[in-house]
Amino acid sequence: MTRKLLLSIALLAGLLLPAACATMTATPEDKALTQKVDAAVKPFYPDVWSMAVDGTVYLDGTVKTRDEKWNVEKMVRAIPGVKSVNSRIGIPDLEDARDKDKRGGYL
């Protein structure tokens, strides 16, 4: 019984896995939208990365201030073809940076 169950699961996974992978590949539209976003954002915020999937733009990376984060998100929302923005842009902890400077860090 266990052997049949494992065989069934393996067979089902083999049938479904290619279909799942096919949905994760970027379409030409996704690639074009990602290029538009990068062209708009990268000159001003080089530490921000983007990826578009079905009109949703996923943002990641870091900026210096909350205002910069809002500016990036606003800029991306204004691009034709963007349906929504999912932002994981981080703002480094300034207090941590000050502490590292006191210890001879990078500030």
Backbone as JSON Lines, residues from 0, in Angstrom:
{"i":0,"aa":"M","n":[0.82,-1.2,0.0],"ca":[0.0,0.0,0.0],"c":[0.87,1.27,0.0]}
{"i":1,"aa":"T","n":[1.87,1.32,0.85],"ca":[2.74,2.49,0.93],"c":[3.49,2.67,-0.38]}
{"i":2,"aa":"R","n":[3.91,1.56,-0.97],"ca":[4.64,1.65,-2.24],"c":[3.76,2.23,-3.33]}
{"i":3,"aa":"K","n":[2.48,1.83,-3.38],"ca":[1.56,2.36,-4.37],"c":[1.32,3.85,-4.15]}
{"i":4,"aa":"L","n":[1.22,4.24,-2.88],"ca":[1.0,5.65,-2.58],"c":[2.19,6.48,-3.01]}
{"i":5,"aa":"L","n":[3.4,6.02,-2.7],"ca":[4.61,6.75,-3.1],"c":[4.73,6.83,-4.61]}
{"i":6,"aa":"L","n":[4.41,5.74,-5.29],"ca":[4.46,5.72,-6.75],"c":[3.44,6.69,-7.34]}
{"i":7,"aa":"S","n":[2.25,6.74,-6.75],"ca":[1.21,7.67,-7.22],"c":[1.64,9.12,-7.03]}
{"i":8,"aa":"I","n":[2.24,9.41,-5.87],"ca":[2.7,10.77,-5.6],"c":[3.8,11.17,-6.57]}
{"i":9,"aa":"A","n":[4.74,10.26,-6.82],"ca":[5.83,10.54,-7.75],"c":[5.3,10.77,-9.16]}
{"i":10,"aa":"L","n":[4.34,9.97,-9.58],"ca":[3.74,10.12,-10.9],"c":[3.02,11.46,-11.01]}
{"i":11,"aa":"L","n":[2.24,11.81,-9.99],"ca":[1.51,13.06,-10.0],"c":[2.47,14.25,-10.01]}
{"i":12,"aa":"A","n":[3.52,14.18,-9.22],"ca":[4.51,15.26,-9.2],"c":[5.18,15.4,-10.56]}
{"i":13,"aa":"G","n":[5.46,14.3,-11.21],"ca":[6.07,14.33,-12.54],"c":[5.17,14.96,-13.58]}
{"i":14,"aa":"L","n":[3.87,14.81,-13.4],"ca":[2.92,15.4,-14.35],"c":[2.69,16.88,-14.06]}
{"i":15,"aa":"L","n":[2.67,17.26,-12.79],"ca":[2.34,18.64,-12.43],"c":[3.54,19.56,-12.43]}
{"i":16,"aa":"L","n":[4.72,19.07,-12.16],"ca":[5.9,19.92,-12.05],"c":[6.2,20.7,-13.33]}
{"i":17,"aa":"P","n":[6.16,20.07,-14.5],"ca":[6.41,20.88,-15.72],"c":[5.4,21.99,-15.91]}
{"i":18,"aa":"A","n":[4.15,21.76,-15.56],"ca":[3.13,22.8,-15.71],"c":[3.39,23.94,-14.74]}
{"i":19,"aa":"A","n":[3.8,23.62,-13.53],"ca":[4.09,24.66,-12.54],"c":[5.29,25.48,-12.98]}
{"i":20,"aa":"C","n":[6.31,24.84,-13.5],"ca":[7.51,25.56,-13.95],"c":[7.2,26.45,-15.14]}
{"i":21,"aa":"A","n":[6.31,26.02,-15.99],"ca":[5.96,26.81,-17.17],"c":[5.29,28.12,-16.78]}
{"i":22,"aa":"T","n":[4.53,28.12,-15.69],"ca":[3.87,29.35,-15.26],"c":[4.84,30.32,-14.62]}
{"i":23,"aa":"M","n":[6.03,29.86,-14.22],"ca":[6.99,30.72,-13.56],"c":[7.97,31.37,-14.53]}
{"i":24,"aa":"T","n":[7.92,31.02,-15.79],"ca":[8.82,31.63,-16.75],"c":[8.3,33.01,-17.13]}
{"i":25,"aa":"A","n":[9.21,33.92,-17.37],"ca":[8.83,35.29,-17.7],"c":[8.34,35.37,-19.14]}
{"i":26,"aa":"T","n":[7.22,36.03,-19.33],"ca":[6.7,36.25,-20.68],"c":[7.42,37.44,-21.29]}
{"i":27,"aa":"P","n":[7.32,37.61,-22.59],"ca":[7.93,38.8,-23.21],"c":[7.37,40.11,-22.63]}
{"i":28,"aa":"E","n":[6.08,40.11,-22.26],"ca":[5.49,41.29,-21.66],"c":[6.1,41.58,-20.29]}
{"i":29,"aa":"D","n":[6.32,40.5,-19.5],"ca":[6.94,40.66,-18.18],"c":[8.36,41.23,-18.32]}
{"i":30,"aa":"K","n":[9.1,40.69,-19.28],"ca":[10.47,41.17,-19.49],"c":[10.49,42.63,-19.91]}
{"i":31,"aa":"A","n":[9.57,43.01,-20.81],"ca":[9.5,44.39,-21.28],"c":[9.14,45.34,-20.14]}
{"i":32,"aa":"L","n":[8.19,44.93,-19.29],"ca":[7.79,45.78,-18.17],"c":[8.93,45.9,-17.16]}
{"i":33,"aa":"T","n":[9.64,44.82,-16.9],"ca":[10.79,44.87,-16.0],"c":[11.84,45.83,-16.54]}
{"i":34,"aa":"Q","n":[12.07,45.81,-17.85],"ca":[13.04,46.72,-18.46],"c":[12.6,48.18,-18.31]}
{"i":35,"aa":"K","n":[11.3,48.45,-18.48],"ca":[10.78,49.8,-18.32],"c":[11.0,50.29,-16.88]}
{"i":36,"aa":"V","n":[10.69,49.41,-15.93],"ca":[10.84,49.78,-14.52],"c":[12.31,50.05,-14.21]}
{"i":37,"aa":"D","n":[13.19,49.16,-14.65],"ca":[14.62,49.34,-14.39],"c":[15.14,50.64,-15.02]}
{"i":38,"aa":"A","n":[14.67,50.95,-16.22],"ca":[15.12,52.17,-16.9],"c":[14.68,53.42,-16.13]}
{"i":39,"aa":"A","n":[13.54,53.34,-15.48],"ca":[13.05,54.49,-14.72],"c":[13.69,54.6,-13.33]}
{"i":40,"aa":"V","n":[13.95,53.45,-12.7],"ca":[14.39,53.44,-11.3],"c":[15.9,53.45,-11.13]}
{"i":41,"aa":"K","n":[16.61,52.62,-11.88],"ca":[18.05,52.4,-11.67],"c":[18.91,53.67,-11.7]}
{"i":42,"aa":"P","n":[18.64,54.64,-12.59],"ca":[19.49,55.83,-12.59],"c":[19.47,56.6,-11.26]}
{"i":43,"aa":"F","n":[18.35,56.52,-10.55],"ca":[18.19,57.25,-9.3],"c":[18.4,56.37,-8.06]}
{"i":44,"aa":"Y","n":[18.04,55.1,-8.18],"ca":[18.12,54.18,-7.05],"c":[18.78,52.87,-7.5]}
{"i":45,"aa":"P","n":[20.1,52.86,-7.6],"ca":[20.8,51.69,-8.15],"c":[20.74,50.44,-7.28]}
{"i":46,"aa":"D","n":[20.35,50.59,-6.02],"ca":[20.28,49.42,-5.13],"c":[18.88,48.83,-5.05]}
{"i":47,"aa":"V","n":[18.02,49.16,-6.01],"ca":[16.67,48.61,-6.06],"c":[16.56,47.72,-7.29]}
{"i":48,"aa":"W","n":[16.0,46.53,-7.09],"ca":[15.81,45.55,-8.17],"c":[14.34,45.34,-8.39]}
{"i":49,"aa":"S","n":[13.97,44.97,-9.61],"ca":[12.56,44.76,-9.93],"c":[12.38,43.49,-10.75]}
{"i":50,"aa":"M","n":[11.14,42.97,-10.69],"ca":[10.73,41.85,-11.52],"c":[9.23,41.98,-11.72]}
{"i":51,"aa":"A","n":[8.78,41.91,-12.96],"ca":[7.36,42.01,-13.28],"c":[6.8,40.63,-13.6]}
{"i":52,"aa":"V","n":[5.61,40.36,-13.06],"ca":[4.9,39.12,-13.34],"c":[3.42,39.47,-13.5]}
{"i":53,"aa":"D","n":[2.9,39.3,-14.69],"ca":[1.49,39.58,-14.99],"c":[1.05,40.97,-14.55]}
{"i":54,"aa":"G","n":[1.9,41.96,-14.73],"ca":[1.54,43.34,-14.4],"c":[1.84,43.74,-12.96]}
{"i":55,"aa":"T","n":[2.18,42.77,-12.12],"ca":[2.59,43.08,-10.75],"c":[4.1,43.25,-10.74]}
{"i":56,"aa":"V","n":[4.57,44.36,-10.2],"ca":[6.01,44.61,-10.12],"c":[6.46,44.36,-8.69]}
{"i":57,"aa":"Y","n":[7.44,43.48,-8.55],"ca":[8.03,43.16,-7.26],"c":[9.33,43.94,-7.13]}
{"i":58,"aa":"L","n":[9.44,44.7,-6.05],"ca":[10.62,45.53,-5.8],"c":[11.37,45.01,-4.59]}
{"i":59,"aa":"D","n":[12.68,45.05,-4.66],"ca":[13.52,44.63,-3.54],"c":[14.77,45.5,-3.56]}
{"i":60,"aa":"G","n":[15.48,45.53,-2.45],"ca":[16.7,46.31,-2.35],"c":[16.63,47.29,-1.2]}
{"i":61,"aa":"T","n":[17.47,48.32,-1.25],"ca":[17.5,49.3,-0.17],"c":[17.57,50.72,-0.71]}
{"i":62,"aa":"V","n":[17.04,51.63,0.08],"ca":[17.16,53.07,-0.15],"c":[17.53,53.7,1.19]}
{"i":63,"aa":"K","n":[17.83,54.99,1.17],"ca":[18.31,55.65,2.38],"c":[17.21,56.15,3.3]}
{"i":64,"aa":"T","n":[16.07,56.56,2.72],"ca":[15.01,57.17,3.54],"c":[13.64,56.62,3.15]}
{"i":65,"aa":"R","n":[12.68,56.89,4.02],"ca":[11.3,56.51,3.75],"c":[10.77,57.27,2.53]}
{"i":66,"aa":"D","n":[11.16,58.53,2.39],"ca":[10.73,59.31,1.23],"c":[11.24,58.7,-0.07]}
{"i":67,"aa":"E","n":[12.48,58.22,-0.08],"ca":[13.01,57.57,-1.28],"c":[12.21,56.31,-1.61]}
{"i":68,"aa":"K","n":[11.85,55.55,-0.59],"ca":[11.04,54.34,-0.81],"c":[9.71,54.71,-1.44]}
{"i":69,"aa":"W","n":[9.04,55.73,-0.9],"ca":[7.77,56.16,-1.46],"c":[7.93,56.68,-2.88]}
{"i":70,"aa":"N","n":[9.03,57.39,-3.15],"ca":[9.27,57.89,-4.5],"c":[9.43,56.76,-5.5]}
{"i":71,"aa":"V","n":[10.18,55.72,-5.13],"ca":[10.35,54.57,-6.03],"c":[9.0,53.94,-6.32]}
{"i":72,"aa":"E","n":[8.22,53.68,-5.28],"ca":[6.92,53.03,-5.46],"c":[5.98,53.88,-6.31]}
{"i":73,"aa":"K","n":[5.98,55.19,-6.09],"ca":[5.15,56.1,-6.87],"c":[5.59,56.12,-8.33]}
{"i":74,"aa":"M","n":[6.91,56.15,-8.54],"ca":[7.46,56.15,-9.89],"c":[7.04,54.9,-10.65]}
{"i":75,"aa":"V","n":[7.11,53.76,-9.99],"ca":[6.78,52.49,-10.63],"c":[5.28,52.41,-10.93]}
{"i":76,"aa":"R","n":[4.44,52.87,-10.01],"ca":[2.99,52.83,-10.24],"c":[2.58,53.67,-11.45]}
{"i":77,"aa":"A","n":[3.36,54.68,-11.79],"ca":[3.04,55.57,-12.91],"c":[3.42,54.99,-14.27]}
{"i":78,"aa":"I","n":[4.12,53.87,-14.28],"ca":[4.55,53.27,-15.55],"c":[3.39,52.52,-16.19]}
{"i":79,"aa":"P","n":[3.11,52.78,-17.46],"ca":[2.02,52.07,-18.14],"c":[2.26,50.55,-18.12]}
{"i":80,"aa":"G","n":[1.2,49.83,-17.81],"ca":[1.29,48.37,-17.74],"c":[1.41,47.82,-16.34]}
{"i":81,"aa":"V","n":[1.74,48.69,-15.38],"ca":[1.86,48.25,-13.99],"c":[0.47,48.2,-13.37]}
{"i":82,"aa":"K","n":[0.07,47.0,-12.91],"ca":[-1.23,46.83,-12.27],"c":[-1.13,47.0,-10.76]}
{"i":83,"aa":"S","n":[-0.02,46.53,-10.18],"ca":[0.18,46.66,-8.75],"c":[1.67,46.58,-8.44]}
{"i":84,"aa":"V","n":[2.02,47.02,-7.23],"ca":[3.42,47.03,-6.8],"c":[3.51,46.28,-5.47]}
{"i":85,"aa":"N","n":[4.43,45.35,-5.4],"ca":[4.72,44.61,-4.17],"c":[6.14,44.98,-3.77]}
{"i":86,"aa":"S","n":[6.26,45.83,-2.75],"ca":[7.56,46.38,-2.39],"c":[8.13,45.74,-1.14]}
{"i":87,"aa":"R","n":[9.37,45.28,-1.26],"ca":[10.15,44.8,-0.12],"c":[11.42,45.65,0.01]}
{"i":88,"aa":"I","n":[11.31,46.91,-0.37],"ca":[12.45,47.82,-0.28],"c":[12.71,48.1,1.2]}
{"i":89,"aa":"G","n":[13.95,47.95,1.59],"ca":[14.32,48.19,2.98],"c":[15.04,49.52,3.15]}
{"i":90,"aa":"I","n":[14.99,50.01,4.39],"ca":[15.7,51.23,4.76],"c":[16.65,50.84,5.87]}
{"i":91,"aa":"P","n":[17.96,50.93,5.62],"ca":[18.91,50.52,6.65],"c":[18.69,51.29,7.96]}
{"i":92,"aa":"D","n":[18.92,50.61,9.03],"ca":[18.74,51.21,10.35],"c":[19.86,52.23,10.61]}
{"i":93,"aa":"L","n":[19.49,53.49,10.63],"ca":[20.49,54.55,10.81],"c":[21.17,54.47,12.17]}
{"i":94,"aa":"E","n":[20.44,54.05,13.16],"ca":[21.04,53.93,14.5],"c":[22.14,52.88,14.49]}
{"i":95,"aa":"D","n":[21.93,51.78,13.8],"ca":[22.95,50.74,13.69],"c":[24.18,51.28,12.98]}
{"i":96,"aa":"A","n":[23.96,52.11,11.94],"ca":[25.08,52.69,11.21],"c":[25.9,53.62,12.12]}
{"i":97,"aa":"R","n":[25.2,54.4,12.95],"ca":[25.91,55.29,13.88],"c":[26.74,54.49,14.88]}
{"i":98,"aa":"D","n":[26.17,53.38,15.36],"ca":[26.91,52.53,16.31],"c":[28.18,51.98,15.66]}
{"i":99,"aa":"K","n":[28.08,51.56,14.42],"ca":[29.25,51.02,13.73],"c":[30.3,52.1,13.53]}
{"i":100,"aa":"D","n":[29.85,53.33,13.29],"ca":[30.79,54.43,13.11],"c":[31.57,54.68,14.41]}
{"i":101,"aa":"K","n":[30.9,54.6,15.54],"ca":[31.56,54.8,16.83],"c":[32.63,53.73,17.07]}
{"i":102,"aa":"R","n":[32.42,52.56,16.48],"ca":[33.39,51.47,16.63],"c":[34.38,51.42,15.48]}
{"i":103,"aa":"G","n":[34.42,52.49,14.67],"ca":[35.34,52.5,13.53],"c":[34.74,51.88,12.29]}
{"i":104,"aa":"G","n":[33.41,51.99,12.15],"ca":[32.71,51.37,11.02],"c":[32.74,52.2,9.77]}
{"i":105,"aa":"Y","n":[31.69,52.18,9.02],"ca":[31.69,52.71,7.67],"c":[30.97,54.04,7.49]}
{"i":106,"aa":"L","n":[30.46,54.68,8.49],"ca":[29.69,55.9,8.29],"c":[30.48,57.09,7.93]}
